[in-house]
Amino acid sequence: MDQTLSTGGRELPSKENENGAGHFGWRASWIWGGHDEWPRNEWRCFRKEFILQQWDSGSAEVTITADARYVLYVNGVLCGRGPNRSWPFELNYRVHEVGHLLRPGSNILAVLVISYGVATFNYLPGRGGLLAQLEQIHPQREEGIFPRELIVATDASWITAPYAGYERKVSRMSCQLGFTEQMDARQWEHEWFGTEAMPYTEEQGWTAARVIGRPGDAPWTKLIGSDIPELTEQEVWPVRVESLKEISLVSWTHVLDVREAMEPDSRMHANPVSFAGYAAAVIHASIGAEAVIGLFSAFHAIRGLTLNGVYYATEGMEGEKPRRLQRVRLEKGDNLLLIELAGPDHGGGLHIGIDCEAAFTVTAPALDETSVGESPFVLVGPFATLVHVDHQPNHSPLRHYQGFGGSRPLDGSDFPNADVYEQCRRLASPSELIAYREWIKPFPEMLSADTSIFTSSIWKRNEQSRPVTSVIQQVCFANRSAAIIPAMIEGKGTELIIDFGREWSGYLRLDVDAPKGAVIDAYGFEYMDGGLRQDTFGVDNTLRYICREGRQSYASPVRRGLRYLMLTIHGNTGPLRLFSANLVQSNYPVVEIGRFHSSDPLLNDIWEISKHTTRLCMEDTFVDCPAYEQVFWVGDSRNEALVNYYVFGATDIVKHCLELVPGSSKQTPLYVNQVPSGWSSVIPNWTFFWITACLEYTRHTGNRNFAAQIWPKVKYTLDHFLQHIDERGLLSIHAWNLLDWAPMEQPNDGTVTHQNVILVRTLADAARLAELAGCEEQAVYYDSMSQHLSCAINKHLWNEERQAFIDCIHANGSPSSTFSMQTQVMALITGVAADERKEKLAAYLTSPPDDFVAIGSPFMTFFYYEALVLMGQTDMLLRDMREKFGEMVKHEATTCWEMYPGFKENRPSSKDLTRSHCHAWSAAAGYFLGAVVLGVRPAADGWTAIRVAPQPGDLQWAKGAVPLPKNGRIDVKWEIREESGESVFKLEVVAPKEIEVVMEVPQGYHPVLVHRTY
């Protein structure tokens, strides 16, 4: 019997012993099943039955991890998910309290493990595996610890089977995420994780698990217990059915993973890949007929398509990127289709549809036995491929061509076989492909999905609106009522759009009574306004569920973000009763300690959407957005942490995020911009913001031990950046030199001004962090480097004629033609602009020159507000907040948008209001309304002393609360009123008695100060 510290159901400590396993006693072995060590998109079930002779409802814990994700069941009850995203060499494990679920006699421990088999933006390649053990925790202490007794652990006695109802050949959700979901309930026993007695035999796919290793074995050389709590799970019901339609489906849809087909090794990383080639298929038409070919994706590599030798460029198709339609004439018999693919792809997938009233089939050209596979397409090429790593110089001659990073049209100069590539565009019949046999191979079966649920959701042949009846609205009732969906003939269906009232992030659940074979296609999206729907090009946010006969429920294990849910129900030969379509909201557990309420209802609404945005973007790390990416972007999280401090007061998640970043040193000493990720990409500013966030966390919590622990890792990356200081004393670096989504000049090679001025502050912040870590001598060096860099910036990057800093100096030595507000703002808040230059730039905050590039995102607005606060411009801050964020509220936003309207950068269509409608880097109001309008700021590390100095702007009153980093909160209430002909500013503060409080009122008011303690 092992003896170790009981966590009482919380996470175990994360110290490690020499072999890399956690310091508690691992008794389990790593297990897996099947023949593929790292299968692409496999859901695998594991099950262990065990007998307890007696059980007194005491404490028991399951300690568990898996590669890549798991869902844990005990006796049929879902009781945990994990692991937290982590590096494979520092794999996270969790501990789940399950004692209340055990019982005397037979018990079942079951686990669903999801293997991605591809790198994503939150997962790096490992291999399929499960490690788990169940232990009883005895209530009597022995020498200060709770004894543990092993009940069961993963070993060869477990049984396993692939989840047969799950279709593995489906599309990627996006380059950032895993896979979409298609589940056929007719093919699998849905209660496999329960206690019901059933035959678990080889005939049903069950076999004994294989032991594949011990804790500490590669690739999981170190196992680290979670240092954050489990995420919440809270059921959310829709508020209304927005619309109801009778629809006709298009004839045929498909999805191709072109990136991995062109570059098979790309499954091992998530870097962009450029390529040139074709996907070819034969459309066999029963008669000559008109048809429409649709291309539906934010897929940058599509150049056009050829049908029977006639070429159609994407620019001439109906619609506009990313929704393109081409009307064509199908001849009776075989029609050769070639889709030209030349350009970059990050891994999203090419969604294709064909609609025709005549019968047709799509098959691969049958040149010989070796050219035909299971896919209806063959791959022609690739004639060239190029993997992009933005922080590494690219010397390939291909980099000069369009789609490969340059502007030169594809030709034969440095593009071998360009003539063959050009000839293929004009092929008119399947027989003509024979001459190019050496370039043709079957499209890999696993990369070719037979259905695009996304395409069939957003492209219907016909649709007719119907009134939403009270019976249909019953799907919103949290009772036993059901919406009745009428029977439909083949090719017809019912579409209903459900509104959840707000954006949410979690797991969809369906409860239906259906005829066998009825199909429910679910598609989540974020925004609609009347007949306008912004489709989620860039993320395939869909699920297909094929019903078995009778009453059934399904809980998806795939996280999705959405406000609206489109359900397209078809194939139901009889009525379908839809009891519920709801969502289990899941986020980092927070309490709404922060408050803000004022005399301006619009600001109150803006604060509320900022709070809700931040909550949805707190998972096991901060994430950028719940729908499109769900990625921990390092630079974004600095601002997100500040908002969280003022709204929720959580600190463990901040520390957890900060400590994840240095693991990317195995990819680059400069640290990557999103972790843990298969995309090796560096945004220098994001690493700089991380360093600042480390200092801010240390000061916010007063945790100097953290400073000492993180400082060597800060110093390591900063010293590598300083190696890129050139002879002028400026930072010149090849990387993704981003700050804002706006048309400013911020090239990936050269000297970028905003990057340099941010580094000035970063070096100064690093010096302060070094002091807190007890490394005062090193602090002197970084202070000196900060000062030298500031001088070099003022010498080389200031334009005297325009009285502003230029945006950059290109690698060829030419200065930028643009001047931007972004650069001037960062020069102000970093202190690089001083004296007369500071005054000049301060004037631009309220009256910028007409030709200055405007701020393009709420992320950049955070720094703009920092500058306004620095210059005492509270009125301007509130005016801008009302204008920019008020536009979101005007559009009924319940969360903050990623970008402002009017820019084309990083959105599928320039007509879109934004890309993501929920993005945590945009929640600035949650911080500034508390820190500035309420005026609550720390006056000492750890908030042992505070200063409350409200800046009212044009408000008459405000009240609210700000969380403290350890315990308690600061309550603030102020109002302006006239008394006896005098303007009185009454300020009330309630704070813990141990907190030192300094209270100040704005100049020009008679102060009335009330300070209470508890």
N, C-alpha and C positions, 0 to 999 in steps of 0.2 A: 504494500500500500504506500503510494507516494504521499509525502507530506510537504505542503507548500501553502503559501498565503492564499486564503479564499478571497475572492473579489466580491462576494455577495451578489453575483449576477452582473457586475460591471466588468470593464475590460481589465485584463491582467496587466501588470507592469511590463514595460517593454525592454528591460535589461536583457542582455544576451550573454550566454556563456561562450566558451572558446570555439565550440563547433557550430555556432551560429544559431542554435535553437534557443527558444525562450528559457528563462531560468526555472520555470515550473517544469514538471517532468512529462515530456512527450512520451507516450507509449504507443502511439499510432504509427502506421506506415502510410506512405503515399500510395494511392491505388488509382487505376484507370481501367478502361475496357476497350474492346475493339482492337483493330489492327493499326489504326492511324494514331501516331503519338500526339499530333497536334492538328486535329481535324478542323476543317473550315466549317464554321457555323453548325456545330453539332450540339444538340441538347441531349445530355446523357443522364439517365436516372440511376440512382444508387439506393439500395434498400438493405436494411439489416433488422431481422426479427430477433428479439431476445426476451428471456423470461426473468421476471423479478419474483422471487419467492414471497417477498413481502415488501410493502412500501408504505411509509407513514406520512407521505406528502411533505417530505423534507426538501432540502436544497440539493439540486443537481445542476451541473453545468456542462454544456457542449462547447468545447473549444474547437474551432473549425476555420479552415481556409480552403481555397480552391483556385484553380487557374482555368477560366478567367473569373467567373462569377458563380455564386451559389444561392439557392433558396433552400432553407432548412425546414423540415416538417418533423414533428414528434406526434405520433399517434393521430395523424391526419390534420394537425393544426400547424399552420404556418407560423413559425416563431423566430425567424431571422433571415437576413439577407447580408451578403458581403462578397468578398472582403472590401474594405476601403481600397480605392485606387492606390496603387503603390508600385514601386520598382520590383521587377522579378527577383533581384538580388537582395531585396529587403521587403519580402512579401508580408503583408498585413494578415493578422488573424483576429478573429473576434471570439468573445465568450458570451453565450446565451444561457440565461437561467431557464430551466425547463422542468424543475422538480414538480411543479404543480400539474404538469401534463402526464407524468408517469403514474402507473397503477400496478397493483399486484397482478401477476400473470403475464400474458403476452403483451409486448410493446414493440412498436415499429419506429425506427429512426430512418428517415428517408431524406435524400438530398437530390435536387436537380442542379446539375453543373452545366454551365454554358461555356463552350469552347469557341472562341472567336476564330482562331486560325489565321488571323490577319492582324497587323499592327493598326492601332487607331490613335486618336489624340489623347486617350486616357488609358492605353494599354500597350505594353511592349511584348514582343514574342517570348513565350516560355514553352510550355507544353501542357497537354491536358492532365489534370490531376486533382485529387481530393484527399484531404487530410483532416481527420476529425476524431475526437474522443469524448465520451460521456463519462463523467465522474460524479459520484455522490460526495457531497460536502457534509462531513459530520459536524454536529453542532457543538461538541465539546472541544475546547481548545487544548492543545498539547504543546506546552512550551511556547505559548503565544500565537500559535497558528492553528488553522482549522485543517484537520487531516482530510485527505482525499482518498477515495477508493474507486479504482477503475471499474466501470460497468461494461463498457464496450468501446472498441476502437477500430478504425478502418484497418482491414487486413484482407486476406484472401477468402475469408468466410462471407464477405459481403457479396451480393449479387448486383448485376448491372445490366442495363439495356439502353439502346438508343431510343429516344422518344419518337416512336414510329409515327405518331400523328403530326409531327412537325416537319414541314417541308424545308429542307436545307438549301435547295436551289432557289434562293430569293435574292432580292437586291440589297445592297448596302443602304442603310438609312442615309448616310452621308460619309464623307471622308473622315469626319471626326468620330463617328459612332460605329456601332456594329451593324446588325442586319434587321430588316423588316421581318414581319411575322406572318406566317400562314399556318393555320392549325386545322387539321381535319379530325374532328372528334369521332368520326366513324372508324378510324384506323387504330385507336389506342384506348386502353383502359384508363379512364380519367381519374379513377380513385387509386392509382398505383401507390400513392404516398400514404394511404389510409390503413386501417386495421382490418378491413374486410378480407376474409379468406378467399384467395383466388390462386389459380395455378400460375406460378412464376417459373415457367419452363423454357427450354431452348426454343420450343415451337413458338412461344410468344416473344422470343428475342432475348430472354434473360440468360446470362452466363455468369460464371464466377469472375469476380474482379481480379485483376492482376496487380500484384505488388510491384511498384516501379521505383521505390526508393525509401529512404529514411529522412526524417527531419534534418536539414542541413545539407542534403544532397543538392547538386546543381539541377536546374537553374535557380532553385530557391535556397540559396546558401545561407540566408539569414531570415529568420521568422520573427516578426516584431508585433507585439500585441497592440491593439488599437488604443490610442490615447484620446479618442473622442467617443461620445456616447452613440448609441444606435439612433438612426434617423426615425422620425415620427411616421406614423401611418394613420391618416384621418380620412374617413369617407366623405366625399363631396358629391352632391347630387346636382344635376342640371336645374336651371331655373325656368326654362321654357323651351319649347320646340320652335325654332325660328322660322322654318319653312318646310313645306311638304311638296313633293313632286312625283309624278309618274314619269319614268324615264325609259329610254331604249339604250342598250349598251352598244358600244362600238364593237366591231367584229373580232379584232385580234390585237393583243398587246404583248410586249416583250421588254426585257431589260438585259443589257450587256454590260459586264464589268470589263470595259475595254482596257483600262490601265493595267490590270494584272495579266490580261491576255497578251498585251503587247510586251510587257516586261514582267515575266513570272516571278522574278526575285523581289518584286515590289511588295509582295505580301509580308516581307520581313521588315518593312519600314513604311512610313506614311509620308514620304517626301513626294513632291510633285514630279510627274514624269511627262515629258513631251515625246511624241511619237508621230509617225506618218504611216498610214496604211488604210485598209478598207475592211469593212464587214460586208460580206456578200451573201445573198440568199436568192432563192428562186420562188417567185409567186406564181403558183399554178392556178389560173382562173378557169372556171367551168365555161364561161362565155366571155366575150368582149364586154367590158363594163367600165364605167367611171369609178374612180376610187380616190380616197384621200389618205395620204401618208402624213402622220403627225410625229413631230419630234418635240418632246416635252421634258426638258431638263436644262439646268444651268451648266451645260457641258460645253466647255470652251473649244474643244477640238473639232466640233462639227464644221466642215467646210461646205458640204452640199451632198446631194445624192444623184445617182445616175439610174435611170430606168430605161432599159432597152436602148442604151446608147445616147439618150437625151439627158444632158446634165442640168441640174437645177441647183443654183447657188443659194445658200441660206438667205443671203441678202434680198433675193427676189421672191421669197416665199410669203404667203399670207401670214398675217400676225407679225409679231416682233419678238425678238429674243426675250425670254427663253421659250416662248410658245410659238411654234412654227407649223404651218400646214401647207402641203403641196398637193394640188389636184392633179391627177394623172389619169391616163387611159391604159387599162390593162387589156392586153390582147388575149384571146382565147389560147389556152395552153400555157407554156412557160414564159415568164417575164423575169429578166435578170435585174436584180436590185443591188446596187453598190452604194454604201454610205461612206463618204470620204471623211477620214478622221486624221487631222493633222494639227497638232497643237498640244497644249498642256492639259493634264487631268490630274486631279488630286485624289480621285477615287470614288466619285459619287454615282457613276453609272449612267448609261445612255438609255433613256426611256423612249420606246417606239410604239406607235399604234398604226394600224391600217383599218380603214372602214370602207366597206363595199357591200352593196345589197346583193351582188352575185356571190355564189359560193366560191371559195378559194382556199388554198392551203399554202403554207410557207415551209419550205424545206431547204436543206443545204444542197448546193450543186454537187451532183454525184459524178466527180471526175474519175475516181477509182475507189477501191475499198478503203484506202488509207486516208482519203480526204473527207470522209463522211463520219460524223459522230452523232451524239444525241442532240446537239444543238441544231436549230434550223439555219444557222449561219456558219460560214467559214471565215477564217481570218486571212486576209491578203496582206502580207507583210509580217512584221514591220520593216519598212525600208530604212528607218532610222529611229533611235531612241536616245533620250538624254534625261538622266536623273538630276534634279536641281537640289542643291544644298546651299542655302543663301549665304552662309558664312564662310564658304570655301570658294576660292577663285575658280572660275570655269574657263578652261582653255580649249574646250572643244570647238572646232570650226562650226559646228551646228548652231552655236549660240547666236550667230549673226542672223539666223533665219526667223521668219514670222512663225510664231508659235513655239519657238525654242529660246526666246529671250531677245530676239533682234527684230529688224524690220525688213530684211532682204527677202524678196519672193523666193520660193523654193526653186533652185536650179541645180545644175550639175557641177558647180564650181567646187564646193566642199560637201556636196550632198550626193554620195555615191548612189547609183541606180535611180537618180531622179528621173531619168527618161522612162524607165519602167514604171515608176510611180505615176507619171503623167499619162502614159499610155493606158493604164488600167481605168482611168476615169472615163474613157470613151468606149469601153467594152459594151457590146450590144446584145450578146446572147451567151448562154451557159457554155456553149461549145468553144467560144473564144477564150474562155478561162484556161483551156488546156495548155495553151502556149506559155502560161505563167505558173505552171504547176509547181515549180520549185519554191514559189513564194506563198503557196496556199497550204493551210493546215486546218484541221477541224477547230472550231471555236470550243474551248474547254467546257465540258458539260457543266461543271460546278459554277462557271462564270456566266451562265446563260439561263436566265429565269424565264419560265414559260408565261408568266403573267406580270404585268405592271399594274398593281392596284392603284398606284398614283395616277397613271394615265387614265385608267377607266373611271377614276373618281372625278377628275377635272375635265374630262372630255366625254360627253355623252352624245349619241347620235341625235336623239330628240329628248326634250324634256317639257313637261307641261305642269304648271303650278296648280296646286289644289289648296283649298282652305285647310288650315290646321284645326282639326276637330278636337273637342274636349277628350275624346277617347285617345287620340294620339298624344295629347299633353300628359296623359297619365304616366308616361315613362319618366316624368319628373317627380312623381310622388314617391316618397320614402315609405311606402306601405305595400300591400299585396296587390295593388291594381296593376293592370298591364295595358300597354298600347297594343291595339290589334292591327297587324299589317296584313292586307288582303293577299290572297293567292295571286301568282303572276305566271303568265306563260313564258316559254323560253325566249330569252333576249330582252324581256321586259323586267322592270323592277320598280321599287319604291325608294325614293331618296328623302331622308329627313335630316335636317341640320339642327343639332341640339346646342343650345347656348348654356354654358356653365356660369355665366354671369361675370366671371373674372377669369384671368389667366390662372392656370394651375399646373402642377408638375408632379407626375406620379404614375400610377399603374391602372390601366383600364380594366373594368370588370363588366361582364355581360351576364344577364340572367334571362333565359328565354325558354319558351315551350314551342318547339318547331318541328316541322316534318323533316324526315331524313333527307339530307342533301341541300337543304336551304343554305344560302351563302349570305354572310354578313360581312361587307367590306367597310371598314372604319378608317376614316381619314381625319386627322386632327390638324387644325390650322388656328391662326391667331386673330385674324381681322376680317370683318366684313361690314359693309355699310349699304343696306338695301340690297340692290342687285350686284354690287361690287364685292368681289371676294379676292383677297390677296392670297394666292396659292403659295405653298411653301417650296418653291423651287430652291434647291440646295439642301433640302432634307425630305426624304421619303417617309413621311410620318403616318404610315398605314399599317393596317392589320387585317387579315382575312381569317374569318372563322367559319368553317363548314360544319353544319349541325348534324348530330345524330338524331334519332327519333326521340321526341318527348322533352320533358323538363330538364334543363341543364344549365350549368353556370361555367364561366371561364374567367380566370384571373390571369392577365398577362404579366410576365415577369420583366417586361421591357419598359423602361422609363420613357415617358413622353411628356412634352410640354404642349399645352393647347388652351384655348378658350372655347373654341367651337369644335364639335365633332359631327362630321358628315357620316351617316350610315346609309349605305346603298345595299338594299336587301333584294336578292333575286334568287331564282331557282327554287322558290318555295311553292310547291304544288298545292299546298293548303295554307290556311291562315297561320301566321306566326304571331305568337304573343310575346311581346317584349316587356318584361317586368322591370328591367333596369339596365341602364348603360351609364355607369358612374365611374368615378375615379378615386383612387386612394392617394390622396396628397401625401407626399413624403419630402421632408426637409430636415435640416439640422434642427435639433430641439432648441427653441428659443422662447423666451417670455417677452411679451410686449411691455417692457418696462418704460421705454421712451415714450414721450407724449409731446404733441404740439397742437395748440389750438389758439387762434388769433381772431382779430377783428376782420380779417379778410378770408371769406369762405374759399376763394380760389387757392390761396396758399395752403389752407387746411387740406384741400383735396390733393394738392401736389405733394404734401408731406405723406399723405396716406398711400399714394401710388408708389412713392419712394420706399416706404416701409414694406409694402407687399412685394415689390420687385426684389428687394434685398432678401426677404424671406425665401422666395422661390429660387433664388440663386445661391442658397446655402445648402449644399448637399454634404458629401463627405469632405469636400473642399468648397471654397467659393467657386462658382462657375460663371461663365459669361452670360449664358442664356439657357433656359430650360428646353427650348424646342430645337434650335438648329444645331447646337454644338455640345452643350453640357461639359465644357472644357475649363480646366483650371488655368486661366491665363494669368501669368505671374504679375504683369504690370497692372492689369485691371484690378487685381485683388488689393493693391495698396489703397486705392480710393474706396473699395468695397469694405475694407476693414474699418476705415474711419467712419463710414456711414453706420456700420454695425455697432461700433462702440457707442454711438449716440442713440441708436434705435433699440438695440437688443442687449448690448453690453457683453456679448459672448467673447471670450478670450482664447479658450482652448482651440477653437477652429483656426484662429489666426496663427497661433504658434505651430499647429499641425501643418498648415499651408507653408509657412516660412521654412520649416525644416524639410519639406519635400524637395525644395528647389535644388540644393547642392547635389542631389543624386544624379542630376543631369551632367555632372562633370565627366561622367564616362562617355558622353557624347561630344562635349566641348568644354574647355575651361571657362568659356564666356557665359555658360549656363543658357539653357534654351528657354523660349518664351512661354511654353505651356508644358506642364509636367503632370504626371509621368507620361511621356508621349513618344510615339514612334516617328514623329516629325522632328527632325533635327534642324531647328530654325532659331535664329538669334535676332531679337530686337534689342539692341543695346539699352534703350531707354527702359525696357521692362526689367532688365537686371538692375539698372540703376534705381528704379522705383522699389524693387525688392529690398535693396540695401537701406533705403530710407524707411521702408516699412519695418525692417528689423529694429531700427532705432526707435521708431514711434511705438512699437509694441513694448520695447524695454522700458521706455519712459511711461507709457500708459499703465503698465502693470507694476513697475518698480522691480522687475525681475532681472537682477544683474547676473544671476547664474546663466540665464539665457544668453545674455550678451557675451559672457565668457565662452559659452559653448559654440555660438554661431560665428564669433569674430574670425577664427582661422579660415572659415569658409568664405566669409565676406572678403577678407584680405586676399585669398587665393584668386578669386575671379577679378577683383579690382586690379591686382598687379598684372594680370594678363591683359586687361584692357589698356593699362598704361603702356604696354609694349607697342600700342598702335598710335602713340603720340609722335607726330612727324617733326621735321626740322623746324617748322614754324611754331611748335609748341601746341599744335591742335590735334584733336582726335580725328584721324582719317581711317576709315574702316570699311571693309566689304561685309555687309550684313543687310538685314531688312531694317532699314533706318526709318522706321515709322514713328509718328506721333499721333496723327489725326487722319481720319478719312476725309480728305479735302484735296483740291487740285493745287497743292503747293509742291514745290520742288524739294523732294527728300529722297535723292537717288540712293540706290543700294551700294554705290561705290563713290567715295569722295568724302568731303568734309561737310557735315550737316550741322547747321548752327544750333538748332534746338537741342541736338544731342550733346553738343559741347557745353552749352550752358547748364543743361541738366547734370552733366558730369561734374561741373563746378560744385553744385549743391551736394551731389552724392559724395564727393571727396570730403567735404566739410562734415556731412552726416557720418561718414565712416570714421572720421577723427573723433567725433563725440562718442560713437559706439565703442571705439577702441579705449577711450577713457573709462567708460562704464565697465568694460571688460578687464580693466586694470593694466592696460597697455599704453600708458601715457606717452612713452617715447615714440611709439609708432604713430600716435595721433599727431605729433608735431610734423612728421613727414607728409601725411595726407593733407593737413592744413596748408603746408607749403605748396604742394602740388595743385591744390584748389586755387590758390592765389596766382600761381604762374599761369594756369590755364585761363583764368579770368582776364589777365593782362593780354594774353595772346588773342583772345576772342575780340577784345576791344580794339586791338591793333589791326587785325586782319579781316574781321567780318562786319565791321561797321561801315555803312555807306554814308558819307558826309553829305552828299547831295540830297539824298532822300531822308536823312536824319532817322535812320532805322537800320537794324541788322538785316543783312541779306539772308536768304533761306539756306544757301549752301554755296560751296565751290565744287564744281564737278571734277571728276577724276582727270579731265583734260585741262584743268586749270581755269575754266570759264566760270564766272559768277552766275548765280541764278538770275533769271529775269523776273521772278516773282518776289514779292514781299508779303509776309503773312502776319496776321494777328497772332497766330500760334507762336511764332518765333519771338515776337516782341513780348508777349505775355510771359513766356518762360524766362526771358532775359530779366524781366522785372522781379519775378518771385524768387529767382535764384540769387539775386543781388548782383548780377553781372553788370546791369545798367545802374550807374551811380550818378549822382549830382545832376548836371544838366541833361544828360542822356536819360536818366530816370524820370525827370520831369517831362521830357518830350514824349517818352513812351507812355507815361501815365495819362497824358492828354489823349493818346490814341484809344485808351480804354472806352472812352465815351464818344469820341469823334474820330474814328479811323479814316484814313484816306480811302477814297472810293475804290482804288485798284488793289487794296490789300485783300489777300485771300481771307475769307470769313471763316469763322470756326464752324466745323462740319459735324461735330458730334457732341453729345452731352458729356462724354468723357473729357474732352478738351475744355468744356465749359467749367468743369471742376477747377481747373487751374486758373481759368479766367476769373472765377469767383474768388480764388485765393488772392489774385492781384487786386480785385476791387476791394476786398477786405483790407489788404495791406495799405491801400491808398484812401481808406475811409469812405468808400463809395457804396454805402449800404443801400441808398435809394436806387442806384443803378442796378445793384445786385437783384433787388426785389422786382424792379421793372423788367429786367431780362428774364428772371424766373417766371414771371407771369406771362411774358410773351412766348418764350420757348416751350416751357412745360405746360402753360395754359393751352397751347395748340394741341397738345396731347389730350388734355382733359376735354377739350372741345370735341375731339373725335371719340369720346367715351372710353379713353384708355383707362385701364385698371392697373397698368404697370408702365414703366418708363421705356421709351423707345431707344433703340441702339443709336440711331442717327436722326438728323434733322431732314425734313423734306428739301427737295431742290438740288440735291447732289446726285451724281451718278455712281460715285465710288462704292464698291463692295455691296451692291444690291443687284438682284437679277434684272430689274427694270428701273430706269430712272424715274418712272412715273410712280413707283412705290413710295409711300410715306417714309418708310424705313425698311430695313431688312427684318431684324428681330423686333417684335413689339414688347419684349421683356428682356432687359439687359441691365445687369447690375452696375456696370460702369457708369450708368446714367442716373443713378439715384442720389445726386449731389444734394438735393434739398433736405434729405434726411440728416445730413451732417450740418449744413450751413444754417438751417433754421434753428437748430439747437445751439450751435456754437456761437452764432452771431446775433440772431434776433432774441433768443433767450439769454445769450451771452455767457454761457457756462463753459469755462476753460480750466484745465488743470494749472495750478501754480507751483506744483512740485511733482516729482516722479511718484507714480502710484496713486495720484490724486489724494495725497494726504493733506494737501492744501488746494483750494480752488479760488478762482476769481470769477465773479458774476458781474458782468458789465454789459447789459443789453444795448443793442443798437436798433432802435425802433423803426428807423426809416419813416414811412408814412403811416405806420400802424398806430392804433389807439390803445390796444391792449394785447397781451399774449400771455399764455400760461403753458406749462408743460413740465416734463421731467427728463432727466438725463441719468442713465445708469452709471453706477460706480463700478470699477473693474473687479472688485472683490465682493462686497456686499452692500446692499442699500442703493439709494438713489438721491439725486438732488431735485427737489421740487422748486419750481420758480413760477412766480406770478407777478406781472407788472401791468400798470395802467397809467395813462396820462389823463389828468383831469384839471379843470380850472377850479381854484379855490381862492376866494377873496381877491380876484383879479390876478392871480399868480398861477403859472403852469407848474403843476405838481407831478412829480414822477414817483409813484409809490411802487416799491420793489419789496417783494416778500420772498424769502428763501428758507426752505426747510432742509436740513442736512443732518447726517449723523454727528453726534456731539464730538467725536474725535477728529472731525474734519475742520481744519482752519478755513474760515470763509472771509474773503474780502469782497465787499459790495460797492459798486460804483454805478452812478446814473449819468446819462449824457449831460454834456454842458448845456446851460440855459434853463435847467429845471430846478425847482426846489425839491430836494430829496426827502422822501419819507421811507425809511429803511426798517424792515421787520425781519429779524433772523430768529428762527426757532430751531431747536434741536430735538433729537430723539435718541 
